[in-house]
Amino acid sequence: MSNTKAAKKGIMICGHGSRDKDAEREFGLVAKGLKERYPDLPVEYGFLEFSAPNIHMGLDSLVNQGVEEIYAVPGMLFAATHAKNDIPSVLTTYEEKHPGLKITYGRELGLQDDMIEAFQARIYESLGLDPETPPENLYDTMLVVVGRGTSDTSANAEAAKLTRIVNENMGFGWADTVYSGVTYPSVGVGLEKLMKLGFKRIVVAPYFLFTGRLIKRIQGYVDKVAQENPSIDFIQTPYLNDHPRVIDAFQNRVKEIMQGELQTGEETLMNSFKRRLAAGEVDVHHHHAEFVDPQDDTQGLSEFDNKHFTDLVQSLDHADHGHSLVLKHHDHSHNHEHSHGHSHDHSHSHGHSHDHGHGHSHGVYKHIGHPMGPRTMIGEGVCCCFMGQFTDDILEEEKHKIDGDCTKTAFAHR
């Protein structure tokens, strides 16, 4: 009897997705680890874009197994645009199309003790130290934490907060935060500035769950700086991956849903999404590029989106990016009778439009022109989405670096 009841509940882990197949595989290891914690519940995972299975496929699998109540948790370190807007949008749409199905959306991983301890363990391991018997301090060493970097100020602040916590816990001589994404300081420029403090041993620790293009870009930057500064010992810390404490952190988020803890206290991610959606404040990325099974005909496109998607594919073919995935939009027909207040060409006041030629997107960042930000990566394969946000003035100032940047391979990927 109890087994029948348990079978009607299931767990869904919602990831971002990556063009890197190793990242897909590693995400699957987290789902495997969580399945071991909940052997009596179906556990599925899916990606928002680029990868298979997509979130719809994972949800379909749960429904096909008789699940009527889904505990959905975002596989995200911090709550930025994807966790706040895009995943809730997909889940809401799916729930509307399946009467009787209940989906409860949990919290991002955040700065749980388990996540912090997993990160510290990876750092100790990279230094050849036992996390169980750590040294009293590491005053002769500087820690550089690499955050993802987003257009969301709060998410960037969480990465900086993490750096301070880990620094005080482990006792580094100095610690600071750099970012691989849209904010500042970027990895290369940040390291160059921090080296002036004179430390002869620098630990570069990316706070990332899995591998991917950004991890390889980070490693490329560090290798380059290390070659140019042979007197400094650069130590690269591995990313979190499926560390047991990471699995603990995911399990904590599932427990919160199971125990109804999301109904009290602060506003949940889903409640926030629905409130902002009703107020017309949500900018959902309709043009996420999901991997879609050719047999799957459940994700219909509107006439407008069909044209937009066709243009996207033609753009990809023209650029010859070598994508092996089938790209397709989410079906975001919410029927909420509101307007998102933005157009698909993402035109902004700086006088040009974003040409997301690879079907991906980032939130608009007001400090895109910061002298230590993404502009420092122009000419090194910086994401086309960032290139689309630069003003004409910035592009003119950096024109000596531009050489077909959106189709060029960064040195970290060669």
C-alpha positions as CSV (number, residue, x, y, z in Angstrom):
1,M,0.0,0.0,0.0
2,S,2.7,2.4,1.0
3,N,4.8,1.4,-2.0
4,T,1.9,2.3,-4.3
5,K,1.6,5.7,-2.7
6,A,5.3,6.3,-2.9
7,A,5.4,5.4,-6.6
8,K,3.0,8.3,-7.3
9,K,5.6,10.7,-6.2
10,G,8.9,11.4,-8.0
11,I,11.9,13.7,-8.1
12,M,13.0,15.9,-11.0
13,I,16.4,17.6,-11.1
14,C,16.4,20.5,-13.5
15,G,19.7,21.5,-15.0
16,H,20.9,24.2,-17.4
17,G,22.5,22.0,-20.0
18,S,25.8,22.2,-21.9
19,R,27.2,21.4,-25.3
20,D,29.9,19.5,-23.5
21,K,29.0,15.8,-23.3
22,D,31.1,15.3,-20.2
23,A,28.9,17.9,-18.4
24,E,25.8,15.9,-19.3
25,R,27.3,12.7,-18.0
26,E,28.4,14.3,-14.8
27,F,24.9,15.8,-14.2
28,G,23.6,12.2,-14.6
29,L,25.9,11.1,-11.8
30,V,24.1,13.5,-9.4
31,A,20.8,12.0,-10.4
32,K,22.3,8.6,-9.8
33,G,23.5,9.6,-6.3
34,L,20.1,11.1,-5.4
35,K,18.4,7.9,-6.6
36,E,20.6,5.9,-4.2
37,R,19.2,8.1,-1.4
38,Y,15.6,7.6,-2.5
39,P,15.5,4.0,-3.9
40,D,11.6,3.9,-3.7
41,L,11.0,7.0,-5.7
42,P,11.5,7.6,-9.4
43,V,14.3,10.1,-10.0
44,E,14.7,11.8,-13.4
45,Y,16.7,14.8,-14.7
46,G,16.5,17.1,-17.6
47,F,18.1,20.2,-19.1
48,L,16.8,23.6,-20.0
49,E,18.8,23.8,-23.2
50,F,21.4,22.2,-25.4
51,S,21.3,18.7,-23.9
52,A,19.2,15.6,-23.8
53,P,17.0,14.7,-22.0
54,N,15.3,18.1,-21.8
55,I,13.1,18.9,-18.8
56,H,9.9,18.0,-20.7
57,M,11.4,14.5,-21.4
58,G,12.2,14.0,-17.7
59,L,8.8,15.1,-16.7
60,D,7.2,12.8,-19.3
61,S,9.2,9.9,-17.9
62,L,7.9,10.5,-14.4
63,V,4.3,10.9,-15.6
64,N,4.6,7.6,-17.6
65,Q,5.7,5.9,-14.4
66,G,2.5,6.9,-12.7
67,V,3.8,9.9,-10.8
68,E,1.2,12.4,-9.7
69,E,3.3,14.7,-7.5
70,I,6.7,15.8,-8.6
71,Y,9.4,17.3,-6.4
72,A,11.4,19.5,-8.8
73,V,14.7,21.0,-7.7
74,P,16.9,23.3,-9.7
75,G,20.5,22.0,-10.2
76,M,21.8,25.5,-9.8
77,L,24.3,26.9,-7.3
78,F,22.6,30.2,-7.0
79,A,19.3,31.7,-8.0
80,A,19.8,33.7,-11.2
81,T,17.7,34.1,-14.3
82,H,17.4,30.4,-15.1
83,A,16.4,29.3,-11.6
84,K,14.1,32.3,-11.1
85,N,12.4,32.5,-14.5
86,D,13.2,29.9,-17.1
87,I,12.8,26.7,-15.2
88,P,9.6,27.8,-13.4
89,S,8.2,28.8,-16.8
90,V,8.8,25.3,-18.2
91,L,7.3,23.6,-15.0
92,T,4.3,25.9,-15.0
93,T,3.5,25.2,-18.7
94,Y,3.9,21.5,-18.2
95,E,1.7,21.4,-15.1
96,E,-1.1,23.4,-17.0
97,K,-1.1,20.8,-19.7
98,H,-1.4,17.8,-17.3
99,P,-4.5,18.2,-15.1
100,G,-4.2,16.4,-11.8
101,L,-0.4,16.7,-11.8
102,K,1.2,18.7,-9.0
103,I,4.7,20.0,-9.3
104,T,6.4,21.7,-6.3
105,Y,9.6,23.6,-7.1
106,G,12.3,23.8,-4.5
107,R,15.2,26.0,-3.8
108,E,18.6,26.4,-5.5
109,L,21.5,24.8,-3.8
110,G,22.7,28.0,-2.3
111,L,25.3,28.4,0.4
112,Q,24.3,25.3,2.5
113,D,27.0,24.0,4.9
114,D,27.2,20.9,2.7
115,M,28.0,22.9,-0.4
116,I,30.7,25.0,1.5
117,E,32.2,21.9,2.9
118,A,32.3,20.1,-0.5
119,F,34.0,23.2,-2.0
120,Q,36.6,23.3,0.9
121,A,37.2,19.6,0.5
122,R,38.0,20.0,-3.2
123,I,40.4,22.9,-2.3
124,Y,42.2,20.8,0.3
125,E,42.5,17.9,-2.1
126,S,44.1,20.1,-4.7
127,L,46.7,21.2,-2.1
128,G,47.4,17.6,-1.3
129,L,45.9,18.0,2.2
130,D,43.4,15.8,4.1
131,P,40.1,17.7,4.6
132,E,39.6,15.7,7.8
133,T,42.9,17.0,9.3
134,P,43.3,20.5,7.8
135,P,46.2,22.8,8.7
136,E,45.6,25.6,11.2
137,N,46.1,28.2,8.4
138,L,47.2,28.8,4.9
139,Y,48.6,32.3,5.3
140,D,51.2,31.8,2.6
141,T,48.6,31.1,0.0
142,M,46.0,33.2,-1.8
143,L,42.6,31.8,-2.8
144,V,40.9,33.0,-6.0
145,V,37.3,31.8,-6.3
146,V,35.9,31.7,-9.8
147,G,32.2,32.4,-9.9
148,R,29.9,31.8,-12.8
149,G,29.1,35.5,-13.2
150,T,25.6,36.5,-14.3
151,S,23.4,39.6,-14.8
152,D,21.8,38.9,-11.4
153,T,23.5,41.1,-8.8
154,S,22.4,38.8,-5.9
155,A,23.8,35.7,-7.5
156,N,27.2,37.5,-8.0
157,A,27.1,38.6,-4.4
158,E,26.5,35.0,-3.2
159,A,29.8,34.0,-4.9
160,A,31.6,36.8,-3.1
161,K,30.0,35.8,0.2
162,L,31.2,32.2,-0.4
163,T,34.8,33.5,-0.9
164,R,34.7,35.3,2.5
165,I,33.3,32.2,4.3
166,V,35.8,29.8,2.8
167,N,38.7,32.3,3.4
168,E,37.9,32.6,7.1
169,N,37.2,28.8,7.5
170,M,40.5,27.8,5.9
171,G,42.7,30.8,6.9
172,F,44.2,31.9,3.5
173,G,46.5,34.8,3.4
174,W,44.1,36.6,1.1
175,A,41.1,35.7,-1.0
176,D,39.1,37.3,-3.8
177,T,36.5,36.5,-6.4
178,V,36.7,36.6,-10.2
179,Y,34.0,35.6,-12.6
180,S,33.9,33.7,-15.9
181,G,30.7,35.1,-17.1
182,V,29.1,38.5,-17.8
183,T,30.2,40.4,-14.7
184,Y,33.5,41.7,-13.6
185,P,36.4,41.2,-12.9
186,S,37.0,38.6,-15.5
187,V,39.3,35.7,-14.8
188,G,42.3,36.9,-16.8
189,V,42.3,40.5,-15.7
190,G,41.4,39.6,-12.1
191,L,44.4,37.2,-11.8
192,E,46.7,39.8,-13.2
193,K,45.6,42.4,-10.6
194,L,45.8,39.9,-7.7
195,M,49.2,38.7,-8.6
196,K,50.5,42.1,-7.6
197,L,49.8,41.2,-4.0
198,G,53.0,39.1,-4.1
199,F,51.8,35.7,-3.2
200,K,54.0,32.9,-4.5
201,R,51.2,30.2,-4.3
202,I,47.8,30.9,-5.7
203,V,44.8,28.5,-5.6
204,V,42.3,29.0,-8.3
205,A,39.0,27.3,-7.3
206,P,36.1,27.3,-9.7
207,Y,32.7,27.2,-7.9
208,F,31.0,25.1,-10.6
209,L,29.1,21.9,-10.4
210,F,30.3,20.3,-13.6
211,T,32.7,20.7,-16.4
212,G,31.9,22.5,-19.7
213,R,33.2,25.3,-21.9
214,L,33.6,27.8,-19.1
215,I,35.7,25.4,-17.0
216,K,37.9,24.7,-19.9
217,R,38.2,28.5,-20.6
218,I,39.1,29.1,-16.9
219,Q,41.8,26.4,-17.1
220,G,43.1,27.9,-20.3
221,Y,43.4,31.4,-18.6
222,V,45.2,29.9,-15.6
223,D,47.6,27.9,-17.8
224,K,48.4,31.0,-19.8
225,V,49.0,33.2,-16.7
226,A,51.1,30.4,-15.1
227,Q,53.3,30.1,-18.2
228,E,53.9,33.9,-18.1
229,N,54.7,33.9,-14.4
230,P,56.8,30.8,-13.7
231,S,57.9,32.1,-10.2
232,I,54.3,31.6,-8.9
233,D,52.8,28.2,-8.1
234,F,49.3,28.1,-9.5
235,I,47.1,25.3,-8.2
236,Q,43.9,24.5,-10.0
237,T,41.1,23.1,-7.8
238,P,38.7,20.6,-9.4
239,Y,35.0,21.6,-9.7
240,L,32.5,20.1,-7.3
241,N,31.0,17.3,-9.5
242,D,29.2,14.5,-7.5
243,H,31.0,15.0,-4.2
244,P,29.0,13.2,-1.5
245,R,28.3,16.5,0.3
246,V,26.8,17.9,-3.0
247,I,24.4,14.9,-3.1
248,D,23.6,15.7,0.6
249,A,22.8,19.3,-0.5
250,F,20.4,18.1,-3.2
251,Q,18.8,15.7,-0.7
252,N,18.3,18.6,1.7
253,R,16.3,20.5,-1.0
254,V,14.1,17.5,-1.7
255,K,13.5,17.1,2.0
256,E,12.4,20.7,2.3
257,I,9.7,20.0,-0.3
258,M,8.6,16.7,1.3
259,Q,8.3,18.2,4.7
260,G,6.4,21.3,3.5
261,E,9.1,23.7,4.7
262,L,8.7,25.8,1.5
263,Q,5.2,26.9,2.6
264,T,6.6,29.0,5.5
265,G,9.2,31.7,5.7
266,E,10.3,33.6,2.6
267,E,8.7,33.6,-0.8
268,T,9.6,30.6,-2.8
269,L,11.1,30.7,-6.3
270,M,7.9,29.5,-7.8
271,N,5.7,32.0,-5.9
272,S,8.1,34.8,-6.8
273,F,7.9,33.7,-10.5
274,K,4.1,33.6,-10.5
275,R,3.8,37.0,-8.7
276,R,6.2,38.7,-11.2
277,L,4.6,36.9,-14.1
278,A,1.2,38.3,-13.2
279,A,2.7,41.8,-12.9
280,G,4.3,41.5,-16.3
281,E,7.8,41.7,-14.8
282,V,9.2,38.4,-16.1
283,D,11.4,38.1,-19.2
284,V,11.3,34.5,-20.1
285,H,13.9,33.3,-22.6
286,H,11.6,31.8,-25.2
287,H,14.5,30.9,-27.5
288,H,16.2,28.4,-25.3
289,A,17.8,25.7,-27.5
290,E,16.7,22.3,-26.2
291,F,17.8,19.0,-27.5
292,V,14.6,17.3,-28.8
293,D,14.0,13.7,-29.6
294,P,13.0,13.6,-33.3
295,Q,10.1,11.3,-32.2
296,D,8.8,14.0,-29.8
297,D,6.0,16.0,-31.4
298,T,4.6,17.4,-28.1
299,Q,6.4,20.8,-28.2
300,G,4.6,22.7,-30.9
301,L,5.8,26.1,-32.0
302,S,3.7,29.1,-32.8
303,E,3.8,30.6,-36.4
304,F,6.0,33.4,-35.1
305,D,8.4,31.0,-33.3
306,N,8.6,28.7,-36.3
307,K,9.9,31.6,-38.4
308,H,12.3,32.6,-35.6
309,F,13.5,29.1,-35.2
310,T,14.0,28.7,-39.0
311,D,16.1,31.9,-39.0
312,L,18.1,30.5,-36.1
313,V,18.9,27.3,-37.9
314,Q,19.9,29.1,-41.0
315,S,22.2,31.3,-38.9
316,L,23.8,28.3,-37.4
317,D,24.3,26.6,-40.8
318,H,25.8,29.8,-42.1
319,A,28.2,30.1,-39.1
320,D,29.1,26.4,-39.4
321,H,29.4,26.0,-35.6
322,G,29.3,22.2,-36.1
323,H,26.4,21.7,-33.7
324,S,25.2,18.1,-33.7
325,L,22.1,18.9,-31.6
326,V,18.6,19.5,-32.9
327,L,17.6,23.0,-31.7
328,K,14.0,23.8,-30.8
329,H,12.2,26.3,-28.6
330,H,10.3,25.6,-25.5
331,D,6.5,25.6,-25.9
332,H,5.9,28.7,-23.7
333,S,2.3,29.2,-24.5
334,H,1.2,30.0,-20.9
335,N,-2.2,31.5,-21.8
336,H,-1.7,33.9,-18.8
337,E,-3.1,36.7,-21.0
338,H,-0.2,39.0,-20.5
339,S,2.7,40.3,-22.5
340,H,6.3,39.7,-21.6
341,G,7.1,43.2,-22.9
342,H,10.1,42.2,-25.1
343,S,10.6,41.2,-28.6
344,H,12.7,38.4,-30.0
345,D,15.3,40.6,-31.6
346,H,16.1,41.9,-28.1
347,S,16.7,45.4,-29.3
348,H,17.9,47.7,-26.5
349,S,18.5,51.4,-26.1
350,H,22.2,51.1,-27.0
351,G,21.4,51.1,-30.7
352,H,21.8,47.6,-31.9
353,S,20.1,44.2,-31.5
354,H,21.3,41.0,-30.0
355,D,21.9,38.4,-32.7
356,H,21.9,35.2,-30.7
357,G,23.1,33.1,-33.5
358,H,23.6,30.0,-31.4
359,G,20.1,29.9,-29.8
360,H,21.4,30.8,-26.3
361,S,20.8,33.9,-24.2
362,H,21.9,35.9,-21.2
363,G,20.2,38.6,-19.2
364,V,21.2,42.1,-20.1
365,Y,23.9,43.4,-17.8
366,K,24.2,47.1,-17.1
367,H,27.9,47.1,-16.5
368,I,28.7,45.2,-19.8
369,G,31.3,47.9,-20.6
370,H,33.2,47.7,-17.4
371,P,37.0,47.9,-18.2
372,M,37.6,44.6,-16.2
373,G,34.6,42.8,-17.4
374,P,33.6,40.7,-20.5
375,R,35.2,43.3,-22.9
376,T,38.5,41.9,-21.8
377,M,37.6,38.6,-23.4
378,I,36.8,40.0,-26.8
379,G,38.9,38.1,-29.3
380,E,39.1,35.0,-27.1
381,G,35.8,33.4,-28.1
382,V,33.6,35.3,-25.7
383,C,30.0,34.3,-26.0
384,C,28.1,35.9,-28.9
385,C,25.4,36.9,-26.4
386,F,27.9,39.1,-24.7
387,M,29.1,40.5,-28.0
388,G,25.5,41.5,-28.8
389,Q,25.3,43.6,-25.6
390,F,28.4,45.7,-26.3
391,T,27.6,49.2,-27.5
392,D,29.0,50.5,-30.8
393,D,31.4,52.7,-28.9
394,I,32.9,49.7,-27.0
395,L,33.2,47.7,-30.2
396,E,35.0,50.5,-31.8
397,E,37.4,50.8,-28.9
398,E,38.1,47.1,-29.0
399,K,38.1,46.6,-32.7
400,H,41.8,45.6,-32.7
401,K,40.7,42.5,-30.9
402,I,37.7,41.5,-33.0
403,D,38.3,38.9,-35.6
404,G,34.9,37.1,-36.2
405,D,34.7,36.7,-32.4
406,C,31.4,34.8,-32.4
407,T,32.7,32.0,-34.5
408,K,36.3,32.0,-33.3
409,T,37.5,29.3,-30.9
410,A,39.0,30.6,-27.7
411,F,42.5,29.5,-26.8
412,A,41.0,27.5,-23.9
413,H,39.0,25.3,-26.4
414,R,41.6,24.7,-29.0
